Amino acid sequence: MTTSLALAGAGIGGLALAAALQRRGFDIHVYERAPRLDPVGAGITLQMNAMLALRTLGLDALVAREGHAPTDSRVMTPDGRTLGALDLARVADAVGAPALAVHRARLQRALASQVDPARLHLGAAVTGYTQDARAVHVRLDDGRTVTADGLIACDGLHSAVRRQLVGDGAPHYAGYTSWRGVARGVASVDRNRVSETWGAGCRFGVVPLADDETYWFATANAAPGGRDAQGTARDTLLARFGAWHGPIADLLRATPDEAIVRTDIADRDPTVPWVDGRVALLGDAAHPMTPNLGQGGAQALEDAAVLAHTLTRGDALPDALRRYETARRARATAVVNRSRHLGAVAQWEGSRVRAVRDLLLTCVPASVNHRALVDAMHFALP
Ligand SMILES: Cc1cc2nc3c(=O)[nH]c(=O)nc-3n(C[C@H](O)[C@H](O)[C@H](O)COP(=O)(O)OP(=O)(O)OC[C@H]3O[C@@H](n4cnc5c(N)ncnc54)[C@H](O)[C@@H]3O)c2cc1C
């Protein structure tokens, strides 16, 4: 008999899982709160493990067409000195997949193109569920209830399903906020280089995308909930970062103010359960993390790859969901913790601790960084 699944959320994890399960003959329906698929947040780096996970889902070639694979990665100082460098092309060779920088809109469009539009329900927020021995009954905000064999919650950081399943309150604010944007046609950008520049309690990242676009992000220590008055974000960022090394000021000047997205950075303490009978959490709904390792989307894709695998083994659905959680939780927990710690160190403000940190960074041999990244990027199905 065909297994029917309701998926909450058409983000990176939900769309990738839906595309893969539809191809494998599952009866899936995706319920997405937003009335249109308008991704927030400019660009994203799909690290090598994300590309390996997409490969197991049969989606890597599709996504690769949308992105760009830079070959050089740097951590820098505001005056342009390199603290650490990595040859990404060599790491990609060792891992067997590139790291891909991609515009979020293009990624979402590509993944959505693989899902039957009749099965993608926009403007339909999931508000909760009940279940019995045979099925799960999913409540939508328009008053409907849909019934399926299982519910996979891919509804992100503020997941409504998690609220019911775990009930662990609001996410944990990391102490810093972020801004993101995409600029087009900035000649001073080195299109092979991704960089992150560390200042006093603030950072700036540069990520070249396909088609002469460049994604940039910035962070700064701040109280939670801050907002920029309309039309002021770019000037605020120029005041803070405009004197840093090129091409930072050029990128900010080439980005329309209204296209700059501000997001407070948050995660959650890793917890279980992710599974309740016929219901499972996936991606940020299960293990939201800070973006310091560029791994939130990658871990959502690893979840999708492992879940698609456990669901196709022919086990009873609750057993398949438990097997998925068991296979994934140690890895996701480790990444949440590493990302939180890296962010805390990268956001240090004091000049002495930063000087020591920066000195230590320059002392790590490139071969050690290479080995560590190759190990971190490993992904294989259980
Ligand atoms: C500044 C920043 C930079 C980042 N950079 C990277 C990076 O370079 N690489 C990387 O891998 N990750 C990065 N991330 C993390 C990454 O964006 C997330 O981890 C990833 O989007 C999680 O995917 P997801 O599918 O779990 O959730 P999301 O992509 O957040 O999707 C959740 C979806 O669910 C919908 N939804 C919400 N509530 C409901 C509901 N009740 N019912 C139905 N639908 C609902 C939402 O509208 C949304 O479409 C970054 C994050 C931030 C904040």
The ligand as an SDF file (V2000), in Angstrom:
LIG
                    3D

 53 58  0  0  0  0  0  0  0  0999 V2000
   22.0720   34.5510    8.3870 C   0  0  0  0  0  0  0  0  0  0  0  0
   21.9230   33.0980    8.0290 C   0  0  0  0  0  0  0  0  0  0  0  0
   22.7920   32.5240    7.1230 C   0  0  0  0  0  0  0  0  0  0  0  0
   22.6940   31.1590    6.8080 C   0  0  0  0  0  0  0  0  0  0  0  0
   23.5900   30.6130    5.9320 N   0  0  0  0  0  0  0  0  0  0  0  0
   23.5410   29.2860    5.6880 C   0  0  0  0  0  0  0  0  0  0  0  0
   24.4680   28.7010    4.7680 C   0  0  0  0  0  0  0  0  0  0  0  0
   25.3020   29.3700    4.1570 O   0  0  0  0  0  0  0  0  0  0  0  0
   24.4060   27.3570    4.5700 N   0  0  0  0  0  0  0  0  0  0  0  0
   23.4680   26.5680    5.2000 C   0  0  0  0  0  0  0  0  0  0  0  0
   23.4390   25.3420    4.9630 O   0  0  0  0  0  0  0  0  0  0  0  0
   22.5670   27.1110    6.0480 N   0  0  0  0  0  0  0  0  0  0  0  0
   22.5800   28.4470    6.3090 C   0  0  0  0  0  0  0  0  0  0  0  0
   21.6590   29.0050    7.1430 N   0  0  0  0  0  0  0  0  0  0  0  0
   20.6760   28.1280    7.8020 C   0  0  0  0  0  0  0  0  0  0  0  0
   19.5640   27.7250    6.8620 C   0  0  0  0  0  0  0  0  0  0  0  0
   18.9520   28.8620    6.2920 O   0  0  0  0  0  0  0  0  0  0  0  0
   18.4950   26.9130    7.6020 C   0  0  0  0  0  0  0  0  0  0  0  0
   19.1120   25.9950    8.4640 O   0  0  0  0  0  0  0  0  0  0  0  0
   17.6370   26.1670    6.6020 C   0  0  0  0  0  0  0  0  0  0  0  0
   16.8840   27.0840    5.8520 O   0  0  0  0  0  0  0  0  0  0  0  0
   16.7160   25.2030    7.3390 C   0  0  0  0  0  0  0  0  0  0  0  0
   15.8690   24.5750    6.4080 O   0  0  0  0  0  0  0  0  0  0  0  0
   14.4380   24.0670    6.8560 P   0  0  0  0  0  0  0  0  0  0  0  0
   13.8250   23.4740    5.6470 O   0  0  0  0  0  0  0  0  0  0  0  0
   14.5510   23.2480    8.0820 O   0  0  0  0  0  0  0  0  0  0  0  0
   13.6570   25.3800    7.2890 O   0  0  0  0  0  0  0  0  0  0  0  0
   13.3180   26.6760    6.4500 P   0  0  0  0  0  0  0  0  0  0  0  0
   14.1730   26.7640    5.2420 O   0  0  0  0  0  0  0  0  0  0  0  0
   13.3010   27.8070    7.4270 O   0  0  0  0  0  0  0  0  0  0  0  0
   11.8390   26.4110    5.9310 O   0  0  0  0  0  0  0  0  0  0  0  0
   10.7390   26.3620    6.8200 C   0  0  0  0  0  0  0  0  0  0  0  0
    9.4810   26.5660    5.9700 C   0  0  0  0  0  0  0  0  0  0  0  0
    8.3360   26.2850    6.7700 O   0  0  0  0  0  0  0  0  0  0  0  0
    7.3540   27.2910    6.5840 C   0  0  0  0  0  0  0  0  0  0  0  0
    6.5320   27.2910    7.7940 N   0  0  0  0  0  0  0  0  0  0  0  0
    6.8030   27.8720    8.9810 C   0  0  0  0  0  0  0  0  0  0  0  0
    5.8200   27.5920    9.8560 N   0  0  0  0  0  0  0  0  0  0  0  0
    4.9070   26.8270    9.2000 C   0  0  0  0  0  0  0  0  0  0  0  0
    3.6920   26.2140    9.5840 C   0  0  0  0  0  0  0  0  0  0  0  0
    3.1970   26.3300   10.8260 N   0  0  0  0  0  0  0  0  0  0  0  0
    3.0060   25.4780    8.6580 N   0  0  0  0  0  0  0  0  0  0  0  0
    3.5040   25.3390    7.3880 C   0  0  0  0  0  0  0  0  0  0  0  0
    4.6520   25.9220    6.9660 N   0  0  0  0  0  0  0  0  0  0  0  0
    5.3570   26.6420    7.8770 C   0  0  0  0  0  0  0  0  0  0  0  0
    8.1810   28.5470    6.3500 C   0  0  0  0  0  0  0  0  0  0  0  0
    7.4010   29.5350    5.6830 O   0  0  0  0  0  0  0  0  0  0  0  0
    9.3080   27.9960    5.4840 C   0  0  0  0  0  0  0  0  0  0  0  0
    8.9850   27.9940    4.1140 O   0  0  0  0  0  0  0  0  0  0  0  0
   21.7000   30.3690    7.4400 C   0  0  0  0  0  0  0  0  0  0  0  0
   20.7930   30.9550    8.3210 C   0  0  0  0  0  0  0  0  0  0  0  0
   20.9050   32.3070    8.6200 C   0  0  0  0  0  0  0  0  0  0  0  0
   19.9160   32.9030    9.5860 C   0  0  0  0  0  0  0  0  0  0  0  0
  1  2  1  0
  2  3  1  0
  2 52  2  0
  3  4  2  0
  4  5  1  0
  4 50  1  0
  5  6  2  0
  6  7  1  0
  6 13  1  0
  7  8  2  0
  7  9  1  0
  9 10  1  0
 10 11  2  0
 10 12  1  0
 12 13  2  0
 13 14  1  0
 14 15  1  0
 14 50  1  0
 15 16  1  0
 16 17  1  0
 16 18  1  0
 18 19  1  0
 18 20  1  0
 20 21  1  0
 20 22  1  0
 22 23  1  0
 23 24  1  0
 24 25  2  0
 24 26  1  0
 24 27  1  0
 27 28  1  0
 28 29  2  0
 28 30  1  0
 28 31  1  0
 31 32  1  0
 32 33  1  0
 33 34  1  0
 33 48  1  0
 34 35  1  0
 35 36  1  0
 35 46  1  0
 36 37  1  0
 36 45  1  0
 37 38  2  0
 38 39  1  0
 39 40  1  0
 39 45  2  0
 40 41  1  0
 40 42  2  0
 42 43  1  0
 43 44  2  0
 44 45  1  0
 46 47  1  0
 46 48  1  0
 48 49  1  0
 50 51  2  0
 51 52  1  0
 52 53  1  0
M  END
$$$$
